[in-house]
Amino acid sequence: MLFNRRLHCWLSFTTLVSTCCYTWSEHAASAEAITARKLLKNWSRKAEEDARLFDRLPQHDELFLTPPQVIRKRGYPVEIHHVTTADGYILELHRIPAKPLNDGSPRKAVFIHHGVIESSGTWLVNPSSLALPFLLADQSYDVWLGNFRGNRYSRRHVQLSPKQSKFWQFSWDEIGNFDIPAIINHILTLTGLPTMSYIGHSLGCGVFFIAMVKHPELNAKIDTMVALAPLSSFANFKTPIYRALAPFSRPIEAFLKKIGIWGWLDSDGLGDVLLKSACSPTYKQAKFCRYLLGLVTGHNRENIHPSIVALAVTNIFRGTSVQVIAQFGQNYLAGETFQAYDYGKKGNLKRYGSPEPYEYLLGKITAPVYVFSGGNDLLVTPEDVDWLLTQLTNLKGSVRIPEYSHMDFLWVFANLKFNLQLNLMLSFGRGLTSKKKSTIQS
């Protein structure tokens, strides 16, 4: 697949060229000294990296832990909650209960939802000082982490078995129409709070938008929605392999279902072993896996350290349905719109009363939304985010971070000029000031 010998040779060649091909410019003596110091520093760093290419990385002690186990290991309390949706799916939520406040005031509840094929563990890859759930918990937020139906932790149903094809007959629409309302109402009922906050990444934002359109009463229950690399229109996504496959999404989907594949992209079992053995033993392998990830989501190599690559990649693959993946291709082919799953003309007439799929009118969303996007994102591109911004009628702020790719909103390791998580802590619940908006806005 992506592991291509030519590609690997090309990477090695470009690395060699970038290491050797430096040019000296003619400046004043002081400028030359500064330039020389920079070059020496770069050479030193590259030499250190080259020397470590075949060094074995230390085994990450959280690779085989569940999200609740990771939370406990980091020294935080954790609860496991199960929520049953109206159509019978049993979702697992992971909660970090809030620390008591000195003044006795109610603790604010915040729900955090991952993107496609991931899980709640995605948010726990970072060190605790840079992991959003722990940052919020330290500020006395009542933190809830969700899991999409069909992923490793939400693969149960009141009647159906994951071994049955009917279990996997769901798309973005069912997640937004059933899962999100059930989760919001569960949290508010349990906490006794009138409102809560929602933080989503990628499809975790898309299903929120679906819920708010299909269930308008939910908008009043959300005091703040923070959208990280939010999925809506998919017309301009730039990942080459996905763009090549998108026109064939319907026959590919039909073929997979014909051979009995309805749920996929879970690294459980052999997949976990292969991923961890391919990405974690050596520094070189970790760098190569990081490069492959960048081909899909966008490159920002300075932001994901090789030591966390295996843990990050493992948490990407937690499973979903074939329909969920197919809907990405459908939305790409549909152009600048945000539409429901396309069942074909006959299926659409039966389901939507129209030969065309249902279109979600994002202008109906009244919950306050803050958008954070990356200028280097290949999946949720700046062009598609710009379209989303024109559709939202209650947009409270928009920040674009030029160097960020799609996954940087989850795995901030380096000390970048703009640390998203810390900025969220400062602006969360208070809105973005005009100064912050003008600093990094597109």
FENQUI-V816629 format. One record per residue. N is the residue number from 1. PSI is psi as a letter, one per 40 degrees, with the letter a starting at -180 (NA if undefined). Layout:
n->[N/N]
psi->[PSI/PSI]
This chain:
n->[1/2/3/4/5/6/7/8/9/10/11/12/13/14/15/16/17/18/19/20/21/22/23/24/25/26/27/28/29/30/31/32/33/34/35/36/37/38/39/40/41/42/43/44/45/46/47/48/49/50/51/52/53/54/55/56/57/58/59/60/61/62/63/64/65/66/67/68/69/70/71/72/73/74/75/76/77/78/79/80/81/82/83/84/85/86/87/88/89/90/91/92/93/94/95/96/97/98/99/100/101/102/103/104/105/106/107/108/109/110/111/112/113/114/115/116/117/118/119/120/121/122/123/124/125/126/127/128/129/130/131/132/133/134/135/136/137/138/139/140/141/142/143/144/145/146/147/148/149/150/151/152/153/154/155/156/157/158/159/160/161/162/163/164/165/166/167/168/169/170/171/172/173/174/175/176/177/178/179/180/181/182/183/184/185/186/187/188/189/190/191/192/193/194/195/196/197/198/199/200/201/202/203/204/205/206/207/208/209/210/211/212/213/214/215/216/217/218/219/220/221/222/223/224/225/226/227/228/229/230/231/232/233/234/235/236/237/238/239/240/241/242/243/244/245/246/247/248/249/250/251/252/253/254/255/256/257/258/259/260/261/262/263/264/265/266/267/268/269/270/271/272/273/274/275/276/277/278/279/280/281/282/283/284/285/286/287/288/289/290/291/292/293/294/295/296/297/298/299/300/301/302/303/304/305/306/307/308/309/310/311/312/313/314/315/316/317/318/319/320/321/322/323/324/325/326/327/328/329/330/331/332/333/334/335/336/337/338/339/340/341/342/343/344/345/346/347/348/349/350/351/352/353/354/355/356/357/358/359/360/361/362/363/364/365/366/367/368/369/370/371/372/373/374/375/376/377/378/379/380/381/382/383/384/385/386/387/388/389/390/391/392/393/394/395/396/397/398/399/400/401/402/403/404/405/406/407/408/409/410/411/412/413/414/415/416/417/418/419/420/421/422/423/424/425/426/427/428/429/430/431/432/433/434/435/436/437/438/439/440/441/442]
psi->[b/d/g/h/d/d/d/d/d/d/d/d/d/d/d/d/d/d/d/d/g/i/i/h/i/h/a/i/d/d/d/d/d/d/d/d/d/d/d/d/d/d/d/d/d/d/d/d/d/d/d/e/d/e/i/h/i/i/h/h/e/e/d/e/i/i/d/d/d/d/d/d/d/e/f/i/i/i/i/h/i/h/h/h/i/d/e/e/i/h/i/h/i/h/h/h/i/i/i/i/i/d/e/e/i/i/h/h/h/h/h/h/h/i/a/i/e/a/a/d/e/d/e/e/d/i/i/d/e/e/h/d/d/d/d/d/d/d/e/f/i/h/h/h/h/i/h/i/h/e/i/d/e/f/f/i/i/d/d/i/i/e/e/h/d/d/d/e/g/i/a/d/d/d/d/d/d/d/d/d/d/d/d/d/d/d/d/d/d/d/d/e/i/d/i/i/i/h/h/i/h/b/d/d/d/d/d/d/d/d/d/d/d/d/g/d/e/d/d/e/e/h/d/h/h/h/h/h/f/h/h/b/i/f/d/e/i/e/h/d/d/d/d/d/d/d/e/e/d/d/d/d/d/d/d/d/d/d/e/e/h/d/i/a/f/h/e/i/b/d/d/d/d/d/d/d/d/d/e/d/d/i/d/d/d/d/d/d/d/d/d/d/d/d/d/d/e/i/h/g/d/e/e/h/i/d/d/e/d/d/d/d/d/d/e/d/g/e/i/a/i/d/d/d/d/d/d/d/d/d/d/d/d/e/a/g/i/h/i/i/h/h/e/i/d/d/d/d/d/d/d/e/e/i/e/i/i/h/h/h/h/e/e/e/h/e/i/h/h/h/h/h/i/h/e/f/h/d/c/g/i/d/d/d/d/d/d/d/d/e/d/h/e/f/h/e/i/h/h/h/h/d/e/h/a/d/e/d/e/d/g/h/d/i/g/i/d/h/h/d/d/d/d/d/d/d/e/h/e/e/i/h/i/d/d/d/d/e/d/f/i/NA]
